[in-house]
């Protein structure tokens, strides 16, 4: 196989410039019009590459690189959307859109996949089967992965396996190292909203009212007790109340209070059973105080569950890129959610992390921090991992189990 390291290095200035341009012009979920156009503009320059636009009902792009052979089909995915945050990095290419920034590295993910696509196109004669590049909108809570699946992103051609990555700027994963595990890698979630209806009154006469704030405080504590005393301690479950709204002034007990938050777990079964168990607890607690509870749940992203074969394949190929010592194949799972989970419900494959913290620095701002910036020095590693996972798929996929 061709040594692509020199080709990647030649492309790095161009891909870095693209990454910084995307960073300066962030777009939220399902509104990535400029970003998708930048991707398509580069695809147009690759002779023989075909693509579809407006996939997933909005801005998704699916491109196909075909070689001369008709082997199995592998897909690579990048997310394109930004977060609704105000940037505080102070970099020259900082966001030009107040209230929006690339605080999760999707600008780097998109640029790296564009670069990998250019490399794969250059060595397309070596490809034993088509490579599908998926540029996805709305990962940040917008269910873009689900929309892409529903709109046929894994069909025409039929994808046999799919792989995706995420930058991880943490001390526990060395720069350029790969972290993954079979089974649950990232948590699934369910969002909840609790409306507690009591009876308002004067703050000086609480006995004449039914105080929804006091009841709401008990509800929040009871949800934590539910985790510690009504859930198997060997299971992973987190219930977080993140929003509590009630009242309008300091001397009036309000009629109602609203609590919102999330349930997170690495267990699909626990995510399925916990909502109704919590509903029973909350309604009973409110009723004991003479109040009424209206509890609604909205499913978030599923648990990201890596296929064992897909995990073994990534570990095998990543070792060729990074060296075996830099592949952490039993990396600790995290409870953050990722909509790559929808692809893994449809096809075998794996999601993995790549260490991006500069080796000469201590702690750096983490994802979703207004001071975070993607580390451009990691672009060659991300591109190399994409390229090797794609071009070795037809020959190496069957060698792992």
C-alpha positions as CSV (number, residue, x, y, z in Angstrom):
1,X,0.0,0.0,0.0
2,X,1.1,3.5,-0.7
3,X,2.6,5.4,2.2
4,X,0.2,8.3,2.5
5,X,2.0,10.3,5.2
6,X,3.7,12.7,2.7
7,X,0.3,13.3,1.0
8,X,-1.3,14.0,4.3
9,X,1.4,16.4,5.3
10,X,1.1,18.3,2.0
11,X,-2.7,18.6,2.6
12,X,-2.4,19.8,6.2
13,X,-2.1,23.6,5.4
14,X,-5.2,23.5,3.3
15,X,-7.2,21.4,5.8
16,X,-6.1,23.6,8.6
17,X,-7.2,26.7,6.7
18,X,-10.6,25.0,6.1
19,X,-10.9,24.1,9.8
20,X,-10.3,27.7,10.9
21,X,-12.6,29.0,8.3
22,X,-15.4,26.7,9.6
23,X,-14.5,27.8,13.1
24,X,-15.0,31.4,12.2
25,X,-18.4,30.7,10.7
26,X,-20.2,28.3,13.0
27,X,-23.7,27.1,12.2
28,X,-26.1,25.3,14.5
29,X,-28.0,22.1,13.8
30,X,-29.9,21.8,10.6
31,X,-28.6,25.2,9.5
32,X,-25.1,24.2,8.3
33,X,-25.6,25.7,4.9
34,X,-22.2,27.4,4.5
35,X,-20.4,24.4,6.0
36,X,-22.1,21.9,3.7
37,X,-21.3,24.2,0.7
38,X,-17.7,24.2,1.7
39,X,-17.6,20.4,1.8
40,X,-19.3,20.1,-1.6
41,X,-17.0,22.7,-3.1
42,X,-14.1,20.4,-2.3
43,X,-15.9,17.3,-3.5
44,X,-16.4,18.9,-6.9
45,X,-12.6,19.0,-7.4
46,X,-12.4,15.2,-6.9
47,X,-12.9,13.5,-10.3
48,X,-15.4,10.6,-10.2
49,X,-16.7,11.3,-6.7
50,X,-20.5,11.4,-6.5
51,X,-22.5,13.0,-3.7
52,X,-26.0,13.8,-2.5
53,X,-26.9,17.1,-0.8
54,X,-29.7,18.0,1.6
55,X,-29.7,14.5,3.2
56,X,-31.5,14.1,6.4
57,X,-34.1,16.7,5.6
58,X,-31.6,19.6,5.9
59,X,-27.9,20.1,5.2
60,X,-26.4,16.6,5.2
61,X,-24.0,15.5,2.6
62,X,-23.2,11.9,1.6
63,X,-20.3,11.3,-0.9
64,X,-19.1,8.1,-2.5
65,X,-15.5,7.4,-3.5
66,X,-15.4,4.4,-5.9
67,X,-12.4,2.4,-6.9
68,X,-12.1,-0.1,-9.7
69,X,-13.2,-3.0,-7.4
70,X,-16.6,-3.9,-6.0
71,X,-15.8,-5.1,-2.5
72,X,-17.6,-4.3,0.8
73,X,-18.6,-0.7,1.5
74,X,-17.3,1.2,4.5
75,X,-18.6,4.5,5.8
76,X,-16.9,7.3,7.7
77,X,-18.8,10.0,9.5
78,X,-18.2,13.6,10.6
79,X,-20.6,16.0,12.4
80,X,-20.8,19.7,11.2
81,X,-22.9,21.7,13.7
82,X,-21.8,24.1,16.4
83,X,-23.1,25.0,19.8
84,X,-25.2,28.0,21.0
85,X,-22.4,29.6,23.1
86,X,-20.4,32.8,23.1
87,X,-16.7,32.1,22.3
88,X,-14.0,33.3,24.7
89,X,-10.9,31.9,23.0
90,X,-9.5,35.1,21.6
91,X,-8.0,33.3,18.6
92,X,-7.7,35.3,15.3
93,X,-10.2,32.9,13.7
94,X,-12.7,33.1,16.5
95,X,-16.4,33.0,15.7
96,X,-17.8,35.9,13.7
97,X,-21.3,35.0,14.8
98,X,-22.2,36.2,18.4
99,X,-23.8,33.4,20.4
100,X,-22.5,30.5,18.3
101,X,-19.2,28.7,18.4
102,X,-17.5,25.4,17.6
103,X,-16.9,24.3,21.2
104,X,-16.9,20.6,20.5
105,X,-14.5,20.3,17.6
106,X,-17.0,19.5,14.8
107,X,-15.1,22.0,12.7
108,X,-12.0,19.7,13.1
109,X,-14.0,16.6,12.5
110,X,-15.4,17.9,9.2
111,X,-12.1,19.3,8.0
112,X,-10.3,16.0,8.8
113,X,-12.9,13.9,6.9
114,X,-12.6,16.3,3.9
115,X,-8.9,15.8,4.0
116,X,-9.2,12.0,4.3
117,X,-11.6,12.0,1.4
118,X,-8.9,13.8,-0.7
119,X,-6.3,11.2,0.2
120,X,-8.6,8.3,-0.4
121,X,-9.5,9.8,-3.8
122,X,-5.8,10.0,-4.6
123,X,-5.2,6.3,-3.9
124,X,-8.6,5.1,-5.1
125,X,-7.0,2.5,-7.3
126,X,-6.0,0.7,-4.0
127,X,-9.6,0.7,-2.7
128,X,-11.2,-2.8,-2.8
129,X,-14.6,-1.3,-2.3
130,X,-16.5,2.0,-2.2
131,X,-15.9,4.5,0.7
132,X,-18.9,6.5,1.8
133,X,-18.2,9.9,3.5
134,X,-21.1,11.1,5.7
135,X,-21.2,14.8,6.7
136,X,-24.0,15.0,9.2
137,X,-25.9,18.0,10.6
138,X,-27.3,18.5,14.1
139,X,-25.4,16.1,16.3
140,X,-25.8,18.5,19.3
141,X,-29.3,17.4,20.3
142,X,-30.8,17.7,16.9
143,X,-31.1,14.0,16.1
144,X,-29.1,14.5,12.8
145,X,-27.8,10.9,12.9
146,X,-31.3,9.5,13.1
147,X,-32.4,11.8,10.2
148,X,-29.5,10.7,8.1
149,X,-30.3,7.0,8.6
150,X,-34.0,7.6,7.8
151,X,-33.0,9.4,4.6
152,X,-30.9,6.5,3.3
153,X,-27.4,7.6,4.2
154,X,-26.4,4.0,4.7
155,X,-27.9,2.8,1.4
156,X,-27.1,3.3,-2.3
157,X,-24.5,1.8,-1.8
158,X,-25.4,-0.4,1.1
159,X,-22.9,0.2,3.8
160,X,-21.4,-2.8,5.5
161,X,-19.9,-1.1,8.5
162,X,-19.5,2.5,9.7
163,X,-16.9,4.3,11.9
164,X,-16.6,7.6,13.5
165,X,-14.3,9.5,15.9
166,X,-14.3,12.4,18.4
167,X,-11.5,14.5,19.6
168,X,-10.8,14.1,23.3
169,X,-8.6,16.9,24.9
170,X,-8.0,15.1,28.3
171,X,-4.8,14.2,30.2
172,X,-6.0,10.6,30.4
173,X,-5.6,10.0,26.7
174,X,-2.3,11.0,25.3
175,X,-2.0,13.1,22.2
176,X,-2.7,11.0,19.1
177,X,-3.7,7.9,21.2
178,X,-7.0,6.1,20.4
179,X,-9.5,5.2,23.1
180,X,-12.4,2.8,22.6
181,X,-14.1,-0.2,24.0
182,X,-16.6,-2.9,22.9
183,X,-20.2,-2.5,24.1
184,X,-21.4,0.8,25.7
185,X,-18.9,3.6,25.2
186,X,-21.2,6.6,25.7
187,X,-24.4,7.0,27.6
188,X,-27.9,7.3,26.4
189,X,-30.3,9.8,27.8
190,X,-34.0,10.7,28.5
191,X,-35.1,14.2,29.2
192,X,-37.8,14.9,31.8
193,X,-40.1,17.8,32.7
194,X,-42.0,17.9,36.0
195,X,-44.8,20.4,36.5
196,X,-45.9,20.6,40.2
197,X,-49.2,22.2,40.8
198,X,-50.0,23.3,44.3
199,X,-51.8,26.3,45.7
200,X,-50.4,29.8,45.9
201,X,-50.5,32.0,48.9
202,X,-48.8,34.6,51.1
203,X,-45.3,33.7,52.2
204,X,-46.2,34.6,55.8
205,X,-49.0,32.0,55.8
206,X,-47.5,28.9,54.2
207,X,-50.1,26.7,56.1
208,X,-52.8,28.1,53.9
209,X,-50.9,27.2,50.7
210,X,-49.5,24.1,49.1
211,X,-45.9,25.1,48.3
212,X,-44.7,23.7,45.0
213,X,-41.1,25.0,45.7
214,X,-40.8,23.0,48.9
215,X,-42.3,19.9,47.2
216,X,-40.0,20.4,44.3
217,X,-37.0,20.5,46.6
218,X,-38.1,17.1,48.0
219,X,-38.6,15.7,44.6
220,X,-35.0,16.6,43.6
221,X,-33.6,14.9,46.7
222,X,-35.9,11.9,46.2
223,X,-34.6,11.4,42.7
224,X,-31.0,11.2,44.0
225,X,-32.2,8.7,46.7
226,X,-33.9,6.7,43.9
227,X,-30.4,6.4,42.3
228,X,-28.6,5.4,45.4
229,X,-31.2,3.2,47.0
230,X,-33.5,1.8,44.3
231,X,-31.0,1.1,41.6
232,X,-28.4,-1.7,41.4
233,X,-25.1,-0.1,42.5
234,X,-23.3,-2.0,39.8
235,X,-25.4,-0.2,37.2
236,X,-24.7,3.3,35.9
237,X,-27.5,5.8,36.4
238,X,-27.4,9.6,36.8
239,X,-30.5,11.7,37.3
240,X,-29.8,15.4,37.1
241,X,-32.2,18.3,37.7
242,X,-30.8,21.1,35.7
243,X,-33.6,23.6,35.7
244,X,-36.0,24.7,38.5
245,X,-38.4,27.6,37.8
246,X,-41.0,29.0,40.2
247,X,-42.4,32.2,41.5
248,X,-42.3,35.8,40.5
249,X,-41.6,37.7,43.8
250,X,-40.2,37.2,47.3
251,X,-43.4,37.3,49.3
252,X,-45.7,35.0,47.3
253,X,-45.8,31.3,47.3
254,X,-46.5,30.4,43.6
255,X,-49.2,28.0,42.3
256,X,-46.7,25.9,40.4
257,X,-43.1,25.0,39.9
258,X,-41.3,23.3,36.9
259,X,-38.3,21.1,37.1
260,X,-36.4,19.8,34.1
261,X,-33.4,17.6,33.7
262,X,-32.0,14.4,32.2
263,X,-31.5,10.7,33.0
264,X,-28.3,9.2,31.8
265,X,-27.2,5.6,31.7
266,X,-25.0,3.1,29.9
267,X,-27.8,0.5,30.1
268,X,-30.5,0.6,27.5
269,X,-32.7,-1.5,29.7
270,X,-32.3,0.9,32.6
271,X,-33.1,3.9,30.4
272,X,-36.3,2.1,29.4
273,X,-37.6,1.3,32.9
274,X,-36.4,4.3,34.9
275,X,-38.8,6.9,33.6
276,X,-42.0,5.2,34.8
277,X,-40.5,4.2,38.1
278,X,-39.6,7.9,38.6
279,X,-43.1,9.0,37.6
280,X,-44.6,6.8,40.3
281,X,-42.2,8.2,42.9
282,X,-42.8,11.9,41.9
283,X,-46.6,11.6,41.6
284,X,-46.8,9.9,45.0
285,X,-44.6,12.4,46.7
286,X,-46.6,15.3,45.3
287,X,-49.9,13.7,46.2
288,X,-48.7,13.2,49.8
289,X,-48.5,17.0,50.1
290,X,-51.8,17.6,48.4
291,X,-50.2,18.7,45.1
292,X,-50.4,17.3,41.6
293,X,-47.5,16.3,39.5
294,X,-47.5,16.2,35.7
295,X,-44.4,14.3,34.5
296,X,-43.4,14.0,30.9
297,X,-40.4,12.2,29.4
298,X,-38.7,12.7,26.0
299,X,-36.1,10.2,24.8
300,X,-32.7,11.6,24.0
301,X,-30.0,9.7,22.2
302,X,-29.6,5.9,22.6
303,X,-26.5,4.4,24.3
304,X,-23.6,4.3,21.9
305,X,-22.9,0.6,21.7
306,X,-19.8,-0.5,19.8
307,X,-19.9,-3.7,17.9
308,X,-17.2,-6.2,19.1
309,X,-16.0,-6.8,15.6
310,X,-15.9,-3.1,14.8
311,X,-14.0,-2.3,18.0
312,X,-11.4,-5.0,17.3
313,X,-11.0,-3.7,13.7
314,X,-10.4,-0.1,14.8
315,X,-8.0,-1.3,17.5
316,X,-6.1,-3.4,14.9
317,X,-5.9,-0.6,12.3
318,X,-5.2,2.1,14.8
319,X,-2.2,0.2,16.1
320,X,-0.8,0.4,12.6
321,X,-1.1,4.2,12.7
322,X,-0.3,4.9,16.3
323,X,1.6,1.9,17.6
324,X,0.0,-0.7,19.9
325,X,1.0,1.1,23.0
326,X,-1.2,4.1,22.0
327,X,-4.4,2.1,21.6
328,X,-6.5,1.9,24.7
329,X,-9.0,-0.8,23.8
330,X,-10.7,-0.8,27.2
331,X,-11.1,2.9,27.6
332,X,-13.5,4.1,30.3
333,X,-17.0,4.9,29.0
334,X,-18.5,8.3,29.5
335,X,-22.1,9.4,30.1
336,X,-22.2,12.1,27.5
337,X,-24.5,11.1,24.6
338,X,-23.6,10.9,20.9
339,X,-26.0,10.4,18.0
340,X,-23.5,8.1,16.2
341,X,-25.5,5.6,18.3
342,X,-28.2,5.7,15.6
343,X,-25.8,4.4,12.9
344,X,-24.6,1.7,15.2
345,X,-28.2,0.5,15.6
346,X,-28.3,0.0,11.9
347,X,-24.8,-1.3,11.1
348,X,-21.8,-2.9,12.8
349,X,-18.9,-0.5,13.5
350,X,-17.4,1.5,16.2
351,X,-17.0,5.0,17.6
352,X,-13.7,6.0,19.1
353,X,-11.9,8.9,20.8
354,X,-8.6,10.4,19.7
355,X,-6.4,12.3,22.3
356,X,-5.9,15.9,21.2
357,X,-4.5,17.6,24.3
358,X,-1.1,19.2,23.4
359,X,1.6,17.1,25.0
360,X,3.5,20.1,26.3
361,X,0.5,21.6,28.2
362,X,-1.4,20.7,31.4
363,X,-5.1,20.8,31.5
364,X,-6.8,22.5,28.6
365,X,-10.4,23.6,28.2
366,X,-12.7,20.7,27.7
367,X,-15.5,20.2,25.2
368,X,-18.4,22.7,25.5
369,X,-16.2,25.2,27.2
370,X,-16.3,28.8,25.8
371,X,-12.5,28.8,25.9
372,X,-12.1,25.5,24.0
373,X,-10.5,25.3,20.5
374,X,-9.8,22.2,18.4
375,X,-6.1,21.3,18.3
376,X,-5.0,21.7,14.6
377,X,-1.9,19.6,15.3
378,X,-4.1,16.5,15.6
379,X,-5.4,16.9,12.0
380,X,-2.8,14.5,10.4
381,X,-3.6,11.8,13.0
382,X,-7.4,12.1,12.4
383,X,-6.9,12.0,8.7
384,X,-4.6,9.0,8.8
385,X,-7.0,7.0,11.0
386,X,-9.9,7.7,8.6
387,X,-7.8,6.7,5.6
388,X,-6.4,3.5,7.0
389,X,-9.8,2.4,8.4
390,X,-11.3,2.9,5.0
391,X,-8.6,1.5,2.7
392,X,-7.9,-1.6,4.8
393,X,-11.5,-2.5,5.3
394,X,-12.0,-5.0,2.6
395,X,-8.9,-7.0,3.5
396,X,-8.8,-6.6,7.3
397,X,-12.5,-6.6,8.3
398,X,-12.8,-10.3,8.0
399,X,-9.6,-10.9,10.0
400,X,-11.1,-9.8,13.3
401,X,-13.9,-11.2,15.3
